[in-house]
Amino acid sequence: MNPPIFVSTQGTLPLLISMPHVGRQLPPDLAAQMTPAAREVPDTDWHIERLYAFAAEMGASTLQAQYSRYVVDLNRPSDGQSLYPGQNTTGLCPTETFHAEPVYADGVATPGPEETARRVAEFWQPYHRALQDEIARLKALHGRVLVWEAHSIASVLPHLFDGELPTLNIGTFEGRACAPPVREAVRQAAAGSPFSFVLDGRFKGGFITRQYGRPDDGVHLVQLELAQCAYMQEVSPFAWDDARAASLIPTLRAMVAGALSALPASPA
């Protein structure tokens, strides 16, 4: 039996933690076409579900992808349009890694339109239906909802950005995806932490943040892209670091709690 497309829990707070890049599964037929390096799925948002375990304890809903972004990237538009025109990035069905290495072995055809459409139907659409359904459920219960897009990435990736990333990369689509008090609460929590941060820098929010953030309708989106060096080893086997993670989690909790407490009582 194949693993499910996603795993979800329903909470009681107006808070949903979306984790579209934590999946590590590869369908066997696709894995057989990939390079050995790609089969290690190095561009996974490693251990994010563990970092945000506190949110489930708070009463948040969670949505976790189970398949790798190398199958299809759930945080890209289904038509494959670039979110960052003019900058290097990976596509809807990635053909290269974040280090600009090939995903597919020599002689293997990269996904064409039909294969891409199949993956969108089989993997992308179910995740987004679940996301939409849980947003609607929480909004019906509370009148508003905070969706926290939980991500992480290696801190140094010359193919994608210059230099080393700050630890906390907050994305609100330049303030369009959430109400100003929510954005400011997240910024203040980051500023009061011991970690470096940037607001709407290299990572302004992916497709989910841009598509579903509708503060005028009571749906507020915040994306946090963590530099992985803050809680793990950035090279294989991508091990969790207890000491670093223990230092980071209180800041994550403060950022999420601050955003939640700043939600307008009615659509902003």
C-alpha positions as CSV (number, residue, x, y, z in Angstrom):
1,M,0.0,0.0,0.0
2,N,1.3,3.4,-0.9
3,P,1.8,6.0,1.8
4,P,-1.0,8.7,2.1
5,I,-0.5,11.9,0.2
6,F,-0.6,13.9,3.5
7,V,-1.2,13.4,7.2
8,S,-3.5,15.9,9.0
9,T,-4.8,16.7,12.4
10,Q,-7.7,18.9,13.3
11,G,-7.1,21.3,16.2
12,T,-9.3,23.7,18.2
13,L,-7.4,27.0,17.7
14,P,-7.8,29.2,14.6
15,L,-4.3,28.0,13.7
16,L,-3.1,25.7,10.9
17,I,0.5,24.7,10.5
18,S,1.1,23.7,6.9
19,M,4.3,21.7,6.0
20,P,4.3,21.1,2.3
21,H,8.0,20.2,2.0
22,V,8.5,17.7,4.9
23,G,7.7,14.7,2.7
24,R,10.5,12.2,1.9
25,Q,8.6,9.5,0.1
26,L,9.3,8.8,-3.6
27,P,7.1,6.5,-5.7
28,P,9.4,3.5,-6.6
29,D,9.0,4.1,-10.4
30,L,10.2,7.7,-10.0
31,A,13.0,6.8,-7.6
32,A,14.3,4.4,-10.1
33,Q,14.8,7.2,-12.6
34,M,16.6,9.5,-10.2
35,T,20.3,9.9,-9.4
36,P,21.5,8.3,-6.1
37,A,22.0,11.8,-4.7
38,A,18.4,12.8,-5.5
39,R,17.1,9.7,-3.9
40,E,18.4,11.0,-0.6
41,V,15.9,13.9,-1.1
42,P,18.4,16.5,0.3
43,D,16.1,19.5,-0.3
44,T,13.6,18.3,2.2
45,D,12.4,20.6,5.0
46,W,14.0,18.3,7.5
47,H,12.5,17.7,11.0
48,I,10.0,20.6,10.7
49,E,7.2,18.4,12.1
50,R,9.4,17.9,15.2
51,L,10.2,21.5,15.6
52,Y,6.5,22.5,15.6
53,A,5.3,19.7,17.9
54,F,4.5,22.4,20.4
55,A,1.9,23.8,18.0
56,A,-0.1,20.6,18.1
57,E,0.1,20.6,21.9
58,M,-1.3,24.2,21.8
59,G,-4.3,23.0,19.8
60,A,-3.2,23.8,16.2
61,S,-4.3,21.9,13.2
62,T,-1.5,20.4,11.1
63,L,-1.1,19.4,7.5
64,Q,2.1,17.4,6.5
65,A,3.0,16.3,3.0
66,Q,4.3,12.8,2.8
67,Y,5.9,12.8,-0.7
68,S,9.1,14.7,-1.7
69,R,9.0,18.0,-3.5
70,Y,10.9,16.1,-6.2
71,V,7.6,14.5,-7.1
72,V,5.8,17.8,-7.3
73,D,6.3,21.0,-5.4
74,L,3.2,21.8,-3.4
75,N,4.3,25.4,-2.9
76,R,4.4,26.2,-6.6
77,P,1.5,27.2,-8.8
78,S,0.1,24.2,-10.6
79,D,0.8,25.9,-14.0
80,G,4.5,26.1,-13.1
81,Q,4.8,29.9,-13.2
82,S,7.9,31.2,-11.5
83,L,7.3,33.0,-8.1
84,Y,10.6,34.8,-8.4
85,P,11.1,35.9,-12.0
86,G,14.7,36.5,-12.9
87,Q,16.1,34.5,-10.0
88,N,17.3,30.9,-9.9
89,T,14.7,28.6,-8.4
90,T,13.4,25.0,-8.8
91,G,10.2,24.3,-10.7
92,L,6.9,22.5,-10.2
93,C,8.4,19.1,-11.0
94,P,12.1,19.9,-10.2
95,T,14.8,18.6,-12.5
96,E,17.7,19.9,-10.5
97,T,18.5,20.2,-6.8
98,F,19.2,23.4,-4.8
99,H,22.8,22.8,-5.6
100,A,22.0,22.7,-9.4
101,E,22.7,19.0,-9.6
102,P,20.4,16.8,-11.8
103,V,17.5,15.0,-10.2
104,Y,17.2,12.5,-13.0
105,A,19.8,10.0,-14.2
106,D,21.5,10.4,-17.5
107,G,19.2,9.3,-20.4
108,V,16.0,9.7,-18.4
109,A,13.5,12.1,-19.9
110,T,12.4,14.9,-17.5
111,P,8.7,15.3,-16.8
112,G,6.7,16.5,-19.8
113,P,3.3,18.2,-19.8
114,E,1.3,14.9,-19.4
115,E,3.5,13.6,-16.6
116,T,3.4,16.9,-14.8
117,A,-0.4,17.0,-15.1
118,R,-0.6,13.5,-13.7
119,R,1.5,14.5,-10.6
120,V,-0.6,17.6,-10.1
121,A,-3.8,15.6,-10.1
122,E,-2.4,12.8,-7.9
123,F,-0.4,14.7,-5.3
124,W,-0.8,18.5,-5.6
125,Q,-4.5,18.8,-5.8
126,P,-5.3,16.6,-2.8
127,Y,-2.9,18.6,-0.5
128,H,-4.5,21.9,-1.6
129,R,-8.1,20.5,-1.2
130,A,-7.2,19.5,2.3
131,L,-5.6,22.9,3.0
132,Q,-8.7,24.7,1.6
133,D,-11.1,22.5,3.6
134,E,-9.2,23.0,6.9
135,I,-9.0,26.8,6.4
136,A,-12.8,26.8,5.7
137,R,-13.5,24.7,8.8
138,L,-11.4,26.9,11.1
139,K,-12.8,30.1,9.6
140,A,-16.4,28.8,10.1
141,L,-15.5,28.1,13.8
142,H,-13.6,31.2,14.6
143,G,-14.3,33.8,12.0
144,R,-10.6,34.1,11.2
145,V,-7.6,31.8,10.8
146,L,-3.8,32.0,10.9
147,V,-2.0,29.6,8.5
148,W,1.6,29.3,9.4
149,E,3.7,28.0,6.5
150,A,6.6,26.1,8.1
151,H,9.7,25.7,6.0
152,S,13.5,25.3,6.2
153,I,16.4,25.4,3.9
154,A,20.2,25.0,3.9
155,S,21.8,28.3,5.0
156,V,24.2,28.5,2.1
157,L,23.1,27.8,-1.4
158,P,25.0,29.8,-4.0
159,H,22.7,28.7,-6.8
160,L,19.7,30.3,-5.1
161,F,21.0,33.2,-3.1
162,D,24.2,35.1,-2.2
163,G,25.9,34.6,1.2
164,E,24.4,33.0,4.2
165,L,20.7,33.3,5.1
166,P,19.6,34.8,8.4
167,T,18.1,32.2,10.7
168,L,14.6,33.5,10.5
169,N,13.3,34.4,7.0
170,I,9.7,35.7,7.5
171,G,7.5,36.0,4.4
172,T,4.2,37.8,4.2
173,F,4.1,38.6,0.5
174,E,5.3,42.1,1.5
175,G,2.4,42.5,3.9
176,R,-0.4,41.4,1.5
177,A,-0.9,38.0,3.1
178,C,-1.7,39.0,6.6
179,A,-3.0,42.0,8.6
180,P,-0.4,44.5,9.8
181,P,-0.7,43.6,13.5
182,V,0.0,40.0,12.7
183,R,3.1,40.9,10.6
184,E,4.3,43.3,13.3
185,A,3.8,40.7,16.1
186,V,6.0,38.2,14.2
187,R,8.6,40.8,13.5
188,Q,8.7,41.8,17.2
189,A,9.1,38.2,18.3
190,A,12.0,37.7,15.9
191,A,13.6,41.0,16.9
192,G,13.5,40.0,20.5
193,S,15.1,36.6,19.9
194,P,18.8,35.8,19.8
195,F,18.6,34.9,16.1
196,S,19.2,37.0,12.9
197,F,16.1,37.6,10.9
198,V,14.7,39.3,7.8
199,L,11.2,40.3,6.9
200,D,10.1,39.7,3.2
201,G,13.7,39.3,2.0
202,R,14.8,36.6,-0.4
203,F,11.8,34.5,0.7
204,K,8.6,36.6,0.6
205,G,6.2,33.6,0.7
206,G,5.6,30.9,-1.8
207,F,2.4,30.0,-3.7
208,I,0.5,29.0,-0.6
209,T,1.2,32.2,1.2
210,R,0.3,34.3,-1.9
211,Q,-2.7,32.3,-2.9
212,Y,-4.5,31.8,0.4
213,G,-3.5,34.9,2.3
214,R,-6.7,37.0,2.3
215,P,-6.6,39.2,5.4
216,D,-9.7,41.1,4.2
217,D,-11.5,37.8,4.4
218,G,-10.1,36.8,7.7
219,V,-7.4,34.4,6.4
220,H,-3.9,35.4,7.4
221,L,-0.7,33.7,6.1
222,V,2.8,33.8,7.4
223,Q,5.7,31.8,6.0
224,L,8.8,31.1,8.0
225,E,11.9,29.8,6.2
226,L,14.4,28.6,8.8
227,A,18.1,28.3,8.1
228,Q,18.7,24.6,8.9
229,C,22.0,25.2,10.6
230,A,20.0,26.6,13.6
231,Y,18.7,23.1,14.5
232,M,20.4,20.3,12.5
233,Q,23.3,19.2,10.4
234,E,23.0,20.5,6.9
235,V,24.8,17.6,5.3
236,S,23.8,13.9,5.0
237,P,22.4,12.3,7.1
238,F,20.8,15.6,8.0
239,A,20.7,14.8,11.7
240,W,18.7,16.7,14.3
241,D,20.8,18.6,16.8
242,D,19.1,18.5,20.3
243,A,21.0,21.5,21.7
244,R,20.4,23.8,18.8
245,A,16.8,22.8,18.4
246,A,16.1,23.4,22.1
247,S,17.5,26.9,21.7
248,L,15.3,27.6,18.7
249,I,12.0,26.2,19.7
250,P,11.1,28.9,22.2
251,T,11.5,31.6,19.5
252,L,9.3,29.6,17.2
253,R,6.7,29.3,19.9
254,A,6.9,33.1,20.6
255,M,6.5,33.9,16.9
256,V,3.5,31.7,16.4
257,A,1.8,32.7,19.6
258,G,2.4,36.4,18.9
259,A,0.9,36.1,15.5
260,L,-2.1,34.2,16.8
261,S,-2.7,36.7,19.6
262,A,-2.6,39.5,17.0
263,L,-5.3,38.1,14.8
264,P,-8.0,40.7,14.3
265,A,-11.3,39.7,15.9
266,S,-13.0,40.2,12.5
267,P,-11.6,40.4,9.0
268,A,-9.2,43.2,8.7
